[in-house]
């Protein structure tokens, strides 16, 4: 029961008790007054009539005429004259008739008024005794009218007091809605803080809850920092802050084994080593500063041009080389054009007064079923060719693969328009330690030129023309249709970041979810960790809107940027999926085991489930489940 209802019940109870007591006091007082006044009236009327009868003739006609005249002139219910023996000589009565007063009130207001008596004399002897009783109907009628006015006034007072009390209570309880919102946020794993209310009692509650939220935030920040420090020391180059060669090869192997091969995935290596300029020997102790500046320029360029790829991995693979692994990437020739137009690269790398180091670049496309050493052999060969050129910014890039998407505006429109009907649903089972399916991770293929291609096959061009949100909407629509045919299943769908930053696309997505509210509750929408880190406000709004519709939200490809997702405890995420790069060959990677165990504990403390993508062996599965993981997507 709400406080408002309790207030009304309290007011009604108090008013009723007060009304009952007040009415009873007023009623008994008024009735007693009426009884006293009517009794005195009876006595006065009896005395005055007795004097008249004493002085008149004692024949029956005269007595009857005088009594009848008195009876008709006043409001009497009985006038009776008896002789000295008590025998009735004359009697007139009037029966009270009150048609508008209910019987229960008549019984409640019944008067007990003695009759007025007086002696009638005949000379010096007694003639008889006179009895007079006044009518009480008018008194009962008056009490009834007072009662009705009293009840009406009590009702009006109750309504006025109740309405005023409700308004005052609403004002007093205004901070309570914020407190309830905060408590509900806690239950949804969103540990937010709110402003302190003016009411002291509420302020104490808010202080306690804000302290809890801040404590959780501190725990998250400290644990994130601790985990990040441990991971950084074991997997990063201390000079540039980039992942080292061991971490890079793990990422590359994971890319080749787990990620789709239809997307245009590329590997680039940028180097400041050249046959014409031995930078290490020339710079000596200043080389560390040069390679650090070089890595910052590389990272800044790719972060600025995030429209060139979906995912990115950077690493320092030797003294002079920085490797870049891109998924769903633009053509290598376009990346070359962007680098040549950037003033940070077009004139080489300044390393001293009037000295410029060459920035040599090589790039290859990743092929299906290719070993990592084969890829590195190809890119090393191209890089060696670039290093032999007498240029400040030489490139040696592989030609685009024959199966790459060849499209123009006309046939692209046809691809997008027919996409919802051209998709085929596939699923990978996410299972727990008992082998039971938790949900199914979806992926979709489409027919193109007689071949089944993963949806990422068209992602590059869709990004270039701004149609990635249309691809996401088609995928979500297809997933909802699949859920309708599988009433017991849960399906996860990975969205591109372009969808959550586009207001129109978000409106269309929410409209689509609202069109099938019962089915949508079994849908899990995921975003990449990098998307959440780059677009914090859009990600927060996305989580709020989607969770209002009881749709689960998860974070995918988690690992490298988890510490950069600010206020992770406020988003209400249901789960996180660890990137396959961190679970690849886990049995031989002790540092990743330690990192994932800590990450699992942190996520569980925030109420999130922890899953792993692309687990390649049963041994790795067992290690993950022992570390507290709730589920895995296995490739074994």
N, C-alpha and C positions, 0 to 999 in steps of 0.2 A: 504494500500500500504506500502511495506517495505521501510526502510530507504535506502537500496541499490537501489531500483527502483527509489526512489525520487532523489537520488544522480545522477543516470544516466540521468534522465529527466532534472535535473538542468544543468548538464554538456552539454547535447545536446542543451538545450535552449541557454545557454551562448555562446557555440561555434557557433551555427547558427546565433545568433545576431551579434557576433563578425565577423563571416565570411561575413554576408550580408553587414555590414558597411565597412569592409575592402575591400571586392570585389568592392563595389560601388565606393569607393575612388580611388582604383587602376584602376578600369575600366575607370572612367571618366578622370582620369589623363592620362592614356595611350591613350585614344581616342583623347583627346585634343592635346597631343604631336604628334600623327599621323597626325591629321588635320593640325597642324602648319607646320610640315615637308613636307607634301605632297603639301600644298599650296605654300611654298617656291620653291619646285621642279617645280610646274606648272609654276611659274613666270620665273624661270631660263630657263626652256626648251622653254617657249614662246619667251623670249628675244633672246636666241641663234638662234632659228629657224628664227625669224623675221629678224635678221641681215643677215643670209644666203640668205633669199628670197629677201631682199633689194638689195643685191649685185649681184644677178643672173638676167638672162633674164626673162622678164615678160610674156613669152609665156606659154600657159597652160601646155604644155608637160614638160617643165623644172620645173614649180611650182609643178605639180603633182608628178614628180619623186622625188623631194626633200622632199615633205611632206610624201610620201609613205616610203621613206628610213628612215626618222625620226620615223615614226609610228612603222615600223617593228623592229627598233633597240631598242626601249624602251617599257615600260609597260604603255600604254596610253589607256584610254577608249574613248577619242574624241580629234581629231585635226580638227579644222574648220577655213577656211579663208573666210571672207566676204569682199565685196567692201565698198566703202565709204557710200553707201546707205543702207548697212546692208543686201544686197542680198548675198546669199550663192554662193561662187565661187568654193569651193572644201571642201569635208567633209569625214573624215574616223572615224568610230566608232567601239568599241569592247564591246560586251555584257558580263558582269561578270557572270560566271557560277561556283557556289560553291556547289559541290555535297555532301561534308562531313560536312557541317555546317547546323544545323537545322534552319528552317525559323524563329522561335521565337528569336534565337540569332542574325540572320541577321537584324531583325527589331530592336532589342535592340542596335546593334552596327552600325546602319546606320550612315554613315559619311555625314557631310554638309561642303564640301570643295569647295570654289569658284574656278572657272577656271582661269588659268594664261592667261593674255592678253598682246599683244604687237602690235605695229603699224608697218606695212610694207610700205616702201617708194619707190617711183619710181622717182629717181632724187630728185628734190626739192618739189615734190608734193606727197600727200598721196595716196598709192595704195589700202590699205585695212587694216583690223584688224584680227589678228590671236588669236584663242582661243585653249588652251590646257588643258585637264583634265587627270590626272593620274588614273590608275586602283587602286581600293581599296580592291579587293578580297584578296590579300596577307595579308593586314592589318587585315581584318576580320578573316582570317584563323589563323593568329598569335594570335589574341585576343582569339579565340576559344581554341587554344592549351593551352594558359595560364590559361584560365578558367578551363579547365579539370584538369590541374596540381594543380590548387588551390583547387578544390573540393576534389581531391584525398588526397592532403596533409591535408585538414581539417578533412576528414574521419579518416585518420591515427592518427592525433593528438587527435581526439575525442576518438578513441578506446584506445590509449595509456593513455590518461588522465583518461578515465573512468576506465580502468583496474587498474591503479595505485590508483585511488580514492577508488575503491572497496576494494583493499588490505589494504589501510590505514584505511578505514572505518571499515573493519572487525577487524583489530587490535584494533581500538579505541572502538568498540562495543563489544569486547570480554567479558567484564564483564556483558553486558546486558543479555546474555544467563543465567547467574547465577541469575540475578535479576528476569527474567521471570520465571525461575524455582522456585524461592522463592515465587513469587506472585501466581503461580499455586499451590504451596504447601499450601499457605494460603487458597485458594479456596477449597482445599481438606482437610481442617482442620488439616494441618500439619504445625505448627508454628516453623519453623527452622530458624537458623541464618546462614549467609554466610560471607566470608572474604570481607574486604573493598577493593574496586578497587582503582587504582592509579588516575583515572580521578576524579577531584574534584566534578563535577556535579553528577556523578554516586555515588560517596562516600556519598554525602548528602542523596540521595535516600536510599542507603543501610543502612546508619545510622538510618534513620527514620524507616525502615522496621525491622531492627534488634532490635531497641528499642521496637517496637510493639511486636515482638516475645518474647523478654525477659520479657516484661510486662505480656504477657499471661502466660509464664512459671512461673513467680512469683505468679500470681493469682492462677494457678493450684497448685503450691506447698503450698501456704498459705492456700488455701481452703481445700486441701487434709489433711494438718496437722491439721487444725481446726476440720474437720469432724472426723479424726482419733482419735484426743484427746477426743472429745465428746463421740464417740463410746467406746473408751477404758475405760473411767471412769465409764461408766454405765454397761459394759458387761465383764470386765476383772478383774482378780485377781491382786491386786497391788504388791504382793510379787513375783509371778512367771511371770507375764505378760501374762498368758494364759487366755482364756475365762473362765468365772465363770460357776457355775452349772446351772444358769438360761439360759445363752446363750447355754450351752451344750444341755439341754433338748429341747430347740427350734430347734437346729440343728438335734437332734435325731428324733423328731416328724416330721420334714420336710423330713428327709431321709425316714422314714417309709411311709409317705403319698404320697410323690411326686416322689422320685427316683424309678427306676425300681427295681424289686425284683429278677430278674434272674441273675444279677451280684453277684459275691461272695463278699458281704459286711460284714464286721466284726467289732466287738466292743471289744477292749482290755482295761483292767484296770491294771495299774502298781502302786504298793503301796510299801511304805517303812514302813508300820505298820505290826507288827507280834506279835503272842502270846508269842514268846520267847524273844522279845526285845521291851520294851516300849520306843520308840525313843523320843516321846514328853516329857515324864517325865525326861528322862535321859539327853537330850540336853538342855532343858529349853530355854533360850534366843537364843541359837545357832540353834534352830530348823528352823527358817526362812532361815538361810543360807543353811542348809542342803536341805530343800525342793526346794529352788531356784536352787541349784546345780543339784539336781535330775531332775528337769524339763528341765534344759539345756541339760543334757545328753540324756534325752528322745527325745527332739526336734532335737538334733544333729543327733541322730541315724536315725530317720525316714526321715529327710531331706537328709541324706547321701544315704539312701537306697530307693530313690523315685521309683525304679523299682518294689517295692513291692505293689504298689497301683496306682490308678488314682487320687483320691482326698483324702485329709486327714483333719481331724478336731481334735484338741487337746483341752483339758479343764482340769482345776483343779476342781474336783467335791466334794472334802472335804479336810480336813487338810493334809491327807497323800497320797491321791490317784490322779493319773493322768489318764484320760480317753482318748482313741484314737479311732476315728471312721474312718474306711477306706472303700473306695468303690473300686470295682473290685480288691480285695486284693488277695495276695498269700495265700496259705494254712497257717493256724495258726502254724502248725508244722514247716514250713519253716521259719516263723518269729521267732519262738523259737530258731531254729538253728542259725540264724543270731545274735540274742541277746546273745546266749551262746558263740559265737565266738568273741564277742566284749569285749575288755578288760575293757571298762567302766562299764560293768555289770557283767562279769563273777566272780568277786571277791566281789560282793556286793558294797555298797556305803560307802566310808570312811567318818566317822563322828567324828573322834578324834584319839588320839594316840592309835594304835593297836586296834581300834574299827571299825567294819564293820556292817552297817545296812543291813538287808535282803531286797532284791528287789523281791517282790512277784508279779506274773502276772497271770491274768485269761483272757480267751478269748472265745467269742461265735460268732456264725454265725447268722446274722439277717434273720428272716423268714418272709415270706409274711403274711400280715394281722396280725401282732403281735403288741401288745401295748407296749409302752415304759416301763411301770412298770414291765411287764413280762420279758422283756429283762434284766432290771436291777436286778430283782430277780434272774435270772439265773446266771448272771455274779457275783453277790454278793455271791451266794452260792459257786461257783467255787473259788472265791478269798479267802473265809474263809478257804476252804480246803488247798489252797496253803500257807496261813499264819500259818497253824498248822504244816507245815513240817519243819524239822530241816535242812534247806539248806539256802545257801546265795542267790541262784537264783532259787527258786521253781516256777514251772508252773503248772497250772491246766487248760487245754484247752478242748473245746468241739470237738467232732469228726466231720469231714467234713460231710455236708448234703448228703443225698442219691442221690439228683438230681444233684449234682455237676458234672461238665464235666469230664468224664473219657476218656482220649485220649492218644494215642501214636504217634510217628512220622509218621507211615504209614497212620492211618486214619485221622491225622491232615492234611497231604498233600491233601487228598481227600476233606476234609472240605473246605480248602482254594481254591482249584481249582474249586469247584462247587459253591463257595459262591455267585458270581454275579448272577447265575441263581436260587439260593436258597433263595434270599432275598424277603421279602414282605414289601412294603412301607406302613407306617402309618403316620398320621399327627395330630398335635395339632394346633388349630387356634390361632394365635396371633391377637387380636382385639383391636381397639382403643375405645375411650370413646363413640363413636356412634354405636359401635357394628360391625363396618366394619372390614373385614379381611385385615391385613397389609401384613403378610406373614404366611406361614405354617412351623411350626417347625417339622422336620422330625424325625422319629425313625423307625428302621427296625427290623424285626423279621426273624428268620430262623427256618426251620424244623429240629429238632434233636430228634431222638428216639421217633418219633410220637407226639412230642409236639412243640408248637410255643414258641421259646425262644427269648428274646431280644438279640440284637447284643452283649451286654455286657456279655452275657453268655460265650462267647469264648474269652473275652478280656484278662482274666488272663493268659491263656496259650499262647495267641498270643503275649503278652508282654514278657513272659519268653523265647520264641524262636525268638523274634525280628520281628514278622510278623504283628504288629499293623498297619504299613503303608499300607500293602496289604489290610487289612480290610477297612481302610479309602478310598483307591482308589476304592474298589468295591462299597462302599456306595456312593461315589461321582458319579461314573458311573451310578449307579441305579437312583440317584437323577436327573441327566441330562436327562435320558430316561423318567423319570416321568414328568419333565418340558416340554419335547417335546410333551407329550400328553395333557398337561394343559397350553396352550399358554398364559393365562392371570395370571397365578399363579407365586408366588415367594416362594422359598423353602430354608430353612436354614439347614445346616449340621454341626454338631459338630465334629471337628477333634481332634485326640490325638496329644500330644506334640511330640511324636516320629516321626511323619510325617514331621514336619517343621525342625527338626534338622538333618534329613537324606537327604543329597544332592541328592541321586538317587531317593528317594521318591518324593522330591520336583520337580525334572525334570519330573517325570512321571505324577505328578499332573498337572503341567503346560501344558504338552503335551496333557493331557486329556481335559483341558479347551480350549486349542487352537483348538482342533478338532471340537468343537461345540461353536464357539465364540458368535453367536447370542443368543443361549440358555443360555450360561454361565452368561450373564449379568443379568439374573433373579435368579442367585444362590447367596446365602449368606453363606459364610464360617465363622465358629466360632471357637474360641479357648478358653480354660478355662483361667480365670484370673490368676491362679497359673502358667500356662504355660508361659504366657506373663511375669510374674514376674521373673521366673527362667531362661528363655532363651530370654533375651532382644534383643540380636543382631539377633538371628534367627527369632524372631517374627517381628522385624523391616524389615528384608529382605523379609519375607513372605508377609507382608502388601504391600511392594513396588511392588513385582512381581505380586501379585494377582490383585491389583488395576490398574496396567498397562493394564490389560485385562478387566477392568470395572466390576470386580466382587466385590460385597460388602464384607466388613470384619466387624465382630462383636466380642465382648468380652462377654463370658458367665460365669455364676456363680460368678458374681462380688459382692464384699462386703468386705471380710476380707483382701485381699491383694491389693486392688485398689491403695492405697498410695505407694505401692512398685513397681508399673509399672512405671518405669522411663520415663519421657518425653512423657506422654500419649498424649499430644497435637500434637506430631509430626507423629503419626501413620496414621492419616486420617481415624479413625474408624467411621463407619456409625452409630453404636448403641452399647449400652451395655445392657446386661440382668442381672438383679439383682438376686442373688441366692435366692432360695425358703426359705432358713433358715431365711432370713431377712424380708420376707413378710408373714411368717406363723403367724397366730393369731395376725395380725398387730393392730387390734382394741384394744387389751389389752397390747400393748407394745409401750409406749410413746417414749422411747429412740430410738427405731428403726424408728418410724415415723419422729422424728427430723433428724435423720441421713439420711434417704432416701430423705427427702425434700431438704436437703443441697446437697446431691449427684446428685439429679435431676437438681438443679440449676447449679451446676458445669459442668455437662455433656452438658447441653444446651448451656452454654456459649462457649463451644468448638465445637458446631455444631453437637453434637451427640444426637441421639434419646435414650430414656430410656425406657426399657421394664422390666416387672417382670415375673418371672417363678413361676408356682405352686401356684397361688392365690386360697385360699380355700373357700372364702365367698364373697358375694356381698358387704358386709360392707367393707371388706379389699380392694376390687376393687375400691369402691368410695373414700376411703382414698388415694389410690395411684393416681387416676386421679386428685384429688384435690391437691395432692403434685406436679403435673406437669408431671406425667408419660404419655408416648405416647401410650402405649399398654400393655396388660397383657395376659398371658396364664392362663386360669381359669380352676380350677378343680371342681368348683361348678356347 
